[in-house]
Structure formats: structure tokens, C-alpha cells
Amino acid sequence: MLKKLRHAALVGCVAMLVVSVAQAAPIGTLKQFRIPTANGNPDEITQGSDGNFWFTEGHVNPPQTQNHSVGRITPAGAITEFLVCAFCFPNDIVQGPGGVLYFTKSDPGLGRITTSGTVLPDVVPPNTSANGNGVAAFGNAIYFAAFNTNSIWRYDTVADAFREFPIPTPSATPFDVAVAPDGTVWFTEFGGNKIGRLNPATGAITETPLGGGPNGPRGIAIGVDGKVWFTKRFDDLVGFLDPATNAVTVFATAPGAGAEGIAAAPDGSAWFAQSVAGNVARITTAGVITEGKSVKGSEPFGVMVAPNGDPWYAELSADKIADLQLR
């Protein structure tokens, strides 16, 4: 059993600015690609080091009782599915070092698959409750948010070792995690309505209360300018935290749009999935929101932005992967 380390819990002062914004007409050309497995329910998506896009299949609508998979889609739309477990509900996924992708699931620890499609044995921490939500990579480290243990875990891919970073706030319920270029680990606390900041060198965790409504944040992403973007689905808000000042700015989305996953774009904006509205939307640091085409009942969830600026996203209920082509 890993020994839990003591951490400093620093609650930052937060200056919150809430801004309402007008929304423009839909943009881009939407391309959709159906996954082969019915009720596969694609969940989260990332780009692999092979240039393809990799996604998890959550199988929750209705639950599949066997053959849970990770999928690969080429930029042209060709899809291949890889059986990764009999019953583990793959969740989030990220490209790690050495051509290996890591994914969280309902089992403790991390699943692994290479970009060539070889499924590797899981890597499991010494805690059978460490089921993962969001996952992120930095160098040789893989970080994931574990809701049952109320902590952030790090897996060192070189040392083949785990370290746990307990969150000071009881029932913080970490949901998603992202790593800044300087190595700082950021995470959302859905149960605590805070943004957490972890210094992995010292283990110190700083928490910033968000306000702006009673519900906690979900998705998180680091902008190219260092701003920490987040979604608050059940408060109809998207916002960012400025790491230099701890100031938080939030912007109102359309009521009930269902902002979930969020990803940074090369131009300094961010894209977020609107699960209820059935599309993805772009938001600038000034709060200007533009939306892609809506598809009723598609339920977009995870989103990532390709190097050319186009968002790719998983349509959970439509069993499709979508590419919003901006050019």
C-alpha cells in the first residue's frame, strides 16, 4: 500500500466575473462517421502519435455486457475497434510515451493499447478503489483523477510505479485532469465546486473555489496562453482561471446546452461539447461563442482539437465520431 502523503491545502482568493454573450450562426462543415458496434457509445477522444484519433467506447446506453473496446479513426474516417476488456467501461484516453495510449475505466488503474493496436496488460495501483475519470500525460508521467479515492494518481511509465496525491477537500470528486507545459497538474472538483492545482514535485495542492452556481466543474483544458478552461454543465457556464492571479471568469452558455468536454485550440480559443444541444461550440477569451451544426439526440461528450484547428468529438448517443471542418 502506498503511504499517503500530507499536502498543503491552500484556498486561493477568487475574483469571479460572470459574462453573458451573444451566439453567432453555426459554422463549419460537419462530417460524421458511424462506429461499427451498435450501442458502442463513444465517450472520449484524443489524437495518437500515429496521427489517427483514438476513442473509448463506454457502452452505457444500454450497457453492453461484454466486449468493451477502444476505437481508432483515421483522418479520412476509417474506423477500427480493438477489444480491450470483457467488461470495464473504458472512459478517458490519452497518448503516452513510447507509442502507448492509456485509458481509464471502471476497473482500478489504467488500460493500455499501442498505436499498432496491441492491447497491453493493465497497470494497477495498490488500491482497488482507484477507478479513473479524466487522464492526462506529461513526459513519462500519466495522471488520472480517481473519484472513489478522492485523489489524483500519477503513474511513472519508466519506474513502473504509482503515487497518490490525496485532495484536501472531502468529497471533492475529481472529474477531469490536465497538465500545463510547466508540469503543473490541474483538475476539476465536481463535488467540491473548485479547480485544483497540484505541484507534483512537492505534492502541494491548491484549491480555488469557483462559485457561479452550486454545481461543480467537469471538463478541463489548458489554453495556449496558460489559462485553465473548464465547463460547468449544470450551471450553464464555461470559464477560465488565470493561474497568475487565481481570478476566474465565466461565460453563460445557452440554457440547458449541457457543456461537457473541453479542449484548447491553436488560436487561443477553446472548443467544448454541448451534450444536450447536440453540437460543439468555440469560445474566445472575450467570451464570444460560435457553434457548429446541431444534431438532435447525438449527445456530444469528449472533444479534442486537431493541429489544423478542427474539432473532433465523440457523439455518445449517435454512435458516431464527428469532425467539424472549419475550412
C-alpha positions in Angstrom: 0.0 0.0 0.0 1.3 3.4 -0.9 1.7 5.7 2.0 -0.5 8.7 1.7 1.5 12.0 1.8 0.5 15.1 3.7 -0.2 18.1 1.5 -0.6 21.7 2.0 -4.2 22.9 1.2 -4.2 26.5 0.1 -7.6 28.1 -0.7 -7.0 30.9 -3.2 -8.9 34.1 -3.3 -11.1 34.3 -6.4 -12.5 37.2 -8.2 -15.3 36.0 -10.4 -16.6 37.8 -13.4 -19.8 36.4 -15.0 -20.4 37.5 -18.6 -23.4 36.8 -20.8 -22.6 36.6 -24.5 -24.4 36.5 -27.8 -24.1 33.4 -30.0 -23.4 33.5 -33.7 -24.8 31.4 -36.6 -23.4 27.8 -37.0 -20.0 27.5 -38.6 -18.1 24.8 -40.4 -19.0 21.6 -42.3 -19.9 18.6 -40.2 -18.7 15.1 -41.1 -19.9 12.1 -39.1 -18.6 8.5 -39.1 -20.6 5.7 -37.6 -18.7 3.3 -35.4 -19.2 -0.4 -36.3 -20.6 -1.6 -32.9 -24.2 -0.8 -32.2 -24.7 0.9 -28.8 -20.9 1.4 -28.6 -21.4 4.9 -27.1 -18.1 6.6 -27.9 -17.1 8.7 -25.0 -13.7 10.5 -25.0 -11.3 11.1 -27.9 -7.6 12.1 -28.3 -5.1 12.2 -31.1 -2.4 9.5 -31.2 1.2 9.8 -32.1 0.3 7.9 -35.3 -1.8 10.8 -36.5 -5.1 9.0 -36.0 -7.8 9.7 -33.5 -8.4 7.2 -30.7 -11.6 7.0 -28.7 -13.2 5.0 -25.9 -16.5 3.2 -26.1 -18.5 3.5 -23.0 -21.3 1.0 -23.8 -23.8 2.5 -21.4 -27.0 3.0 -23.5 -28.0 0.3 -22.9 -24.9 -1.3 -21.2 -23.1 -3.9 -23.2 -22.3 -6.9 -21.1 -19.1 -7.9 -22.9 -16.5 -6.8 -25.5 -15.7 -3.3 -24.4 -13.5 -1.6 -26.9 -11.1 1.3 -27.8 -11.5 2.6 -31.3 -9.2 4.2 -33.9 -10.4 6.5 -36.7 -8.2 7.8 -39.4 -8.4 11.4 -40.6 -10.3 10.1 -43.6 -12.8 8.3 -41.4 -11.8 4.6 -41.5 -12.6 3.1 -38.1 -11.1 0.0 -36.4 -12.2 -1.3 -33.0 -10.0 -3.1 -30.5 -11.3 -5.3 -27.8 -9.7 -4.2 -24.6 -11.7 -6.0 -21.9 -14.8 -8.1 -21.3 -16.5 -5.6 -19.0 -14.6 -2.5 -17.9 -16.4 0.5 -19.5 -13.4 2.5 -20.9 -13.6 6.2 -20.1 -11.0 8.8 -20.9 -7.9 8.2 -23.1 -4.5 9.9 -23.7 -1.4 9.4 -25.8 1.5 8.5 -23.5 5.2 7.9 -24.3 6.6 5.1 -26.4 3.6 4.8 -28.7 1.3 3.6 -25.9 -2.2 5.1 -25.2 -3.5 4.9 -21.7 -7.2 4.9 -20.7 -9.2 4.9 -17.5 -12.1 2.6 -16.9 -14.4 1.2 -14.3 -11.6 -1.1 -13.0 -8.8 0.4 -10.9 -5.7 1.7 -12.7 -5.0 2.2 -16.4 -5.6 0.2 -19.5 -3.0 0.4 -22.3 -3.0 -0.1 -26.1 -0.3 0.7 -28.6 -0.8 2.7 -31.7 -0.4 -0.5 -33.7 -3.4 -1.9 -31.9 -1.7 -4.3 -29.4 -3.6 -4.4 -26.1 -1.1 -4.5 -23.2 -1.7 -5.6 -19.6 -3.3 -3.0 -17.3 -1.1 -1.1 -14.8 -2.8 -1.1 -11.4 -2.1 1.0 -8.3 -2.2 -0.7 -4.8 -5.7 0.5 -4.2 -8.7 -1.4 -5.6 -10.9 1.7 -5.4 -8.8 3.8 -7.7 -11.2 3.9 -10.6 -10.4 6.7 -13.1 -12.2 9.6 -14.6 -10.1 12.1 -16.6 -6.5 11.2 -17.7 -3.6 13.3 -18.9 0.1 12.8 -19.9 3.2 14.8 -19.3 6.7 13.4 -20.2 6.9 9.9 -18.7 4.0 10.5 -16.3 0.4 9.6 -16.6 -2.1 11.4 -14.3 -5.6 10.4 -13.6 -8.5 11.6 -11.4 -9.8 8.9 -9.1 -13.3 9.7 -7.8 -13.5 6.8 -5.3 -10.3 7.6 -3.6 -10.7 11.4 -3.8 -7.3 11.8 -5.2 -5.1 12.3 -8.2 -2.8 9.4 -9.1 0.5 9.5 -11.1 1.9 6.5 -12.9 5.6 6.7 -13.8 6.0 4.8 -17.0 9.7 4.4 -16.6 9.8 3.3 -12.9 6.5 1.4 -13.3 5.3 3.0 -10.0 2.3 4.9 -8.8 2.0 7.8 -6.4 -1.2 9.1 -4.9 -2.0 12.8 -4.2 -5.0 13.0 -1.8 -7.2 16.0 -2.3 -7.7 18.0 0.9 -11.4 18.8 0.4 -13.6 15.8 1.5 -15.8 14.5 -1.3 -14.1 16.7 -3.9 -14.9 14.0 -6.5 -12.2 14.8 -9.1 -13.7 14.6 -12.6 -11.1 15.7 -15.1 -7.3 16.4 -15.2 -4.9 18.4 -17.5 -1.2 19.2 -17.3 0.2 22.6 -18.2 3.5 23.0 -20.1 5.4 23.7 -16.9 4.2 20.4 -15.4 1.6 21.8 -13.1 -1.4 19.4 -12.8 -4.9 21.0 -12.9 -8.1 19.2 -12.1 -11.8 19.8 -11.6 -13.6 19.0 -8.4 -17.1 18.2 -9.3 -18.2 17.6 -5.7 -16.2 20.5 -4.3 -17.0 23.1 -6.9 -13.3 24.0 -7.2 -10.4 23.9 -9.5 -7.4 22.1 -8.0 -3.7 22.8 -8.7 -1.1 20.1 -7.9 2.6 20.7 -7.7 3.9 17.2 -8.5 7.3 17.9 -7.1 6.2 18.9 -3.6 2.7 17.2 -3.6 1.1 20.5 -2.5 -2.5 21.1 -3.7 -4.0 24.5 -4.0 -7.8 24.7 -4.4 -9.7 27.7 -5.9 -13.5 27.9 -5.2 -15.5 28.7 -8.3 -18.9 30.0 -7.3 -21.1 31.0 -10.2 -23.7 28.4 -9.1 -23.9 25.4 -6.8 -22.7 22.7 -9.3 -19.1 21.7 -9.8 -16.9 21.8 -12.9 -16.4 18.9 -15.2 -14.1 19.2 -18.3 -10.8 21.0 -18.1 -8.2 22.1 -20.6 -5.1 24.3 -20.7 -5.1 27.1 -23.3 -2.1 28.1 -25.3 -1.8 31.3 -23.2 -1.9 29.2 -20.0 -5.5 29.9 -19.0 -7.2 26.9 -17.4 -10.6 26.4 -19.1 -13.4 24.4 -17.6 -17.1 23.6 -18.1 -19.9 23.7 -15.6 -22.6 21.7 -17.3 -25.3 22.1 -14.7 -24.8 25.8 -14.2 -24.8 26.5 -18.0 -21.3 28.1 -17.8 -17.9 27.8 -19.4 -15.0 29.7 -17.9 -11.3 30.0 -17.3 -9.0 30.5 -14.3 -5.9 32.8 -14.7 -3.0 31.0 -13.0 -1.2 34.2 -12.4 -3.9 35.8 -10.3 -6.4 33.0 -9.5 -9.1 35.2 -11.0 -12.0 33.3 -12.5 -14.1 34.4 -15.4 -17.2 32.6 -16.5 -19.5 32.9 -19.5 -23.1 31.8 -19.9 -23.9 29.2 -22.5 -27.4 28.7 -23.9 -29.7 27.4 -21.1 -29.5 23.6 -20.8 -26.9 23.2 -23.6 -25.0 20.7 -21.5 -21.3 21.8 -21.7 -19.2 18.7 -21.1 -15.7 18.1 -22.6 -13.4 21.0 -23.5 -10.2 21.3 -25.5 -7.8 24.1 -26.3 -7.4 25.3 -29.9 -4.2 26.6 -31.5 -5.6 30.1 -32.0 -6.1 30.7 -28.2 -9.8 29.8 -28.1 -11.4 26.6 -26.7 -13.9 24.2 -28.0 -16.5 22.5 -25.8 -19.1 19.8 -26.4 -22.7 20.6 -25.8 -24.3 17.3 -25.0 -28.0 18.5 -24.9 -27.6 21.0 -27.7 -26.1 18.3 -29.9 -23.0 20.2 -31.1 -19.6 21.7 -30.3 -19.0 25.4 -29.7 -16.0 27.6 -29.8 -15.4 30.2 -27.2 -12.8 33.0 -27.1 -11.2 34.6 -24.0 -13.5 37.5 -24.6 -16.5 35.1 -24.3 -17.6 35.1 -28.0 -19.3 31.8 -28.7 -19.8 30.3 -32.1 -21.4 26.9 -32.6 -21.2 24.1 -35.1 -24.2 22.3 -36.6 -26.6 20.7 -34.1 -27.6 17.0 -34.4 -30.6 16.2 -32.3 -30.1 13.4 -29.8 -26.4 12.9 -30.8 -25.1 13.8 -27.3 -21.5 15.0 -27.9 -19.2 14.3 -25.0 -15.4 14.2 -25.4 -13.8 16.7 -27.8 -10.2 17.3 -29.0 -8.8 19.8 -31.5 -6.6 18.7 -34.3 -3.4 20.6 -35.2 -5.3 22.2 -38.1 -7.8 23.7 -35.7 -10.7 21.4 -36.5 -12.5 19.8 -33.5 -13.2 16.1 -33.5 -15.7 14.8 -31.0 -17.5 11.7 -29.8 -21.3 11.5 -30.2 -22.2 9.3 -27.3 -25.8 8.5 -28.2 -25.5 8.7 -32.0 -22.6 6.1 -32.0 -20.6 8.3 -34.3 -17.3 10.3 -34.4 -17.7 13.8 -35.8 -15.3 16.2 -37.4 -16.3 19.8 -37.7 -14.3 21.0 -40.7 -13.7 24.7 -40.5 -12.0 25.3 -43.9 
